[in-house]
Amino acid sequence: MADLHPYRTSAPTREPDGPAVADSSAQRDAPYRAWVGRARAGDVAAAALAAAAAKAVRFGVAGSGRLTTSDYRLSYVALGVIVTLAWPLFVGLAGGYELRTLLVGVEELRRVVRSGIYLLAALGFFFFATNVDLSRGYVGALIPLVAIFTGLWRFLLRTLTTRQQARGSGHHNVVAVGPVLGAGL
């Protein structure tokens, strides 16, 4: 007999003419993992779009704004790349990739807004600590845009996921035991 997983209470079942089929958490969690992957990819794209839009709003399309101190110079394009790469970390810190917020619009949006607040606090702290002159117009455009674009992406993702679920994708079979009246069926 095959080794049992420490949390599995029964042995894997066998298909009539095939290999053993195990009820693994990887199979159950596949739709959730796919959603998290799409959410992260969209969050990176939203942050990149917001950084480019904020730079265009503040400095124009061909403008080349630079952050300056007495020690070094940093372009706003580089800052946009840093924000783009850090944005999914802030969303994760705010709990934006948790299963319990999946497809719950208000809570999901609350966590995106909280991520924007975390990003604002991190930018403020970093640039205060390093004494860099940061354009308030850039930050004033960047933070709302990244939150709005991420919120729009999450709305689109929620709509697509709901349509997939309506077609029967991503559902789990459940055996309910008990009286029918108490099951809410």
C-alpha positions in Angstrom: 0.0 0.0 0.0 1.2 3.5 -0.8 2.5 5.8 2.0 -0.2 8.0 3.4 0.2 11.7 3.6 0.3 12.8 7.2 -3.0 14.8 6.8 -4.7 12.4 4.5 -7.1 9.9 6.2 -7.5 7.5 3.3 -5.4 6.0 0.6 -5.4 7.3 -2.9 -8.2 5.8 -5.1 -7.5 3.9 -8.3 -9.1 4.6 -11.6 -10.3 1.4 -13.3 -7.4 1.3 -15.8 -5.1 4.0 -14.6 -2.7 5.2 -12.0 -3.7 6.1 -8.4 -5.5 9.5 -8.1 -4.8 11.4 -5.0 -6.9 14.2 -3.6 -4.1 16.7 -3.2 -4.2 20.2 -2.0 -2.4 21.2 -5.2 -5.4 20.1 -7.3 -7.8 21.9 -4.9 -5.8 25.1 -4.8 -5.1 25.3 -8.5 -7.9 27.9 -9.2 -6.7 30.0 -6.3 -3.1 29.9 -7.3 -4.1 30.8 -10.9 -6.0 33.8 -9.5 -3.1 34.9 -7.4 -0.8 34.7 -10.4 -3.1 36.7 -12.6 -3.6 39.2 -9.8 0.1 39.7 -9.3 0.8 40.1 -13.0 -2.0 42.6 -13.3 -0.8 44.5 -10.2 2.7 44.8 -11.8 1.1 46.0 -15.0 -1.1 48.5 -13.2 1.8 49.9 -11.3 3.9 50.3 -14.4 1.0 52.0 -16.2 0.5 54.3 -13.2 4.2 55.2 -13.0 4.3 56.0 -16.7 1.1 58.0 -16.4 2.2 59.9 -13.3 5.5 60.8 -15.0 3.6 62.0 -18.1 1.2 64.1 -16.0 3.9 65.7 -14.0 6.7 66.2 -16.5 5.1 65.7 -19.9 5.7 62.8 -22.3 9.2 63.9 -23.2 10.1 65.4 -19.9 13.0 64.0 -18.0 12.5 64.8 -14.3 15.3 63.8 -11.9 15.4 63.4 -8.1 18.4 65.2 -6.8 20.5 65.5 -3.7 24.0 66.7 -3.1 25.2 63.1 -3.4 23.4 61.4 -6.3 20.7 61.7 -9.0 17.9 59.3 -9.7 15.4 59.5 -12.6 11.7 59.2 -12.1 11.8 56.3 -14.6 14.0 54.4 -12.2 11.7 55.4 -9.3 8.7 54.1 -11.4 10.5 50.8 -11.9 11.2 50.5 -8.2 7.5 51.3 -7.4 6.4 48.8 -10.1 8.5 46.0 -8.5 7.5 46.9 -4.9 3.8 47.3 -5.5 3.0 43.6 -5.3 4.9 43.4 -2.0 2.8 46.2 -0.5 -0.4 44.5 -1.8 0.8 41.2 -0.2 1.6 43.0 3.0 -1.9 44.4 3.1 -3.4 40.9 2.5 -4.5 41.5 -1.0 -3.7 38.0 -2.2 -5.5 36.1 0.6 -8.1 33.5 -0.3 -10.7 35.1 1.9 -10.6 38.3 -0.1 -11.0 36.5 -3.4 -14.1 37.8 -5.2 -15.2 40.0 -2.3 -15.2 43.4 -3.9 -15.3 45.8 -0.9 -12.7 44.0 1.2 -10.5 43.5 -1.9 -10.7 47.2 -2.7 -10.0 48.1 1.0 -6.8 46.1 0.8 -5.7 47.8 -2.4 -6.3 51.2 -0.8 -4.4 50.1 2.3 -1.5 49.1 0.0 -1.5 52.6 -1.5 -1.3 54.1 2.0 1.7 51.7 2.7 3.3 52.8 -0.5 2.8 56.5 0.3 4.3 56.0 3.8 7.3 54.0 2.4 8.0 56.7 -0.2 7.7 59.5 2.4 9.9 57.8 4.9 12.6 56.8 2.3 12.8 60.2 0.7 12.7 62.0 4.1 15.5 59.8 5.4 17.6 60.3 2.3 16.8 64.0 1.9 15.7 63.7 -1.7 13.5 66.3 -3.3 10.6 64.3 -4.5 8.0 65.9 -6.7 4.7 66.1 -4.8 2.9 66.3 -8.2 4.4 63.0 -9.2 3.5 61.3 -5.9 0.1 62.9 -5.9 -0.6 61.4 -9.3 1.2 58.1 -8.7 -0.5 56.8 -5.6 -4.1 57.3 -6.7 -3.4 56.1 -10.2 -1.8 52.8 -9.0 -4.7 52.2 -6.6 -7.3 53.0 -9.3 -5.6 50.9 -12.0 -5.1 48.0 -9.6 -8.8 48.3 -8.5 -9.9 48.2 -12.1 -7.7 45.2 -12.8 -9.2 43.4 -9.8 -12.7 44.2 -11.0 -12.0 42.8 -14.4 -10.3 39.7 -12.8 -13.3 39.2 -10.5 -15.7 39.5 -13.5 -13.7 36.9 -15.5 -13.4 34.6 -12.5 -17.2 34.8 -11.9 -17.9 33.9 -15.5 -15.5 30.9 -15.3 -17.3 29.8 -12.1 -20.7 30.2 -13.8 -19.4 27.8 -16.5 -18.5 25.3 -13.8 -14.7 25.9 -13.6 -13.0 26.0 -10.3 -15.7 24.2 -8.3 -15.1 21.4 -5.8 -17.3 18.5 -5.2 -18.7 18.4 -1.6 -20.5 15.7 0.3 -22.9 17.3 2.8 -24.1 15.2 5.7 -27.1 16.1 7.7 -30.7 17.2 7.2 -31.7 18.8 4.0 -33.4 21.7 5.7 -30.3 22.7 7.6 -28.0 22.5 4.5 -29.6 25.5 2.8 -29.9 23.7 -0.5 
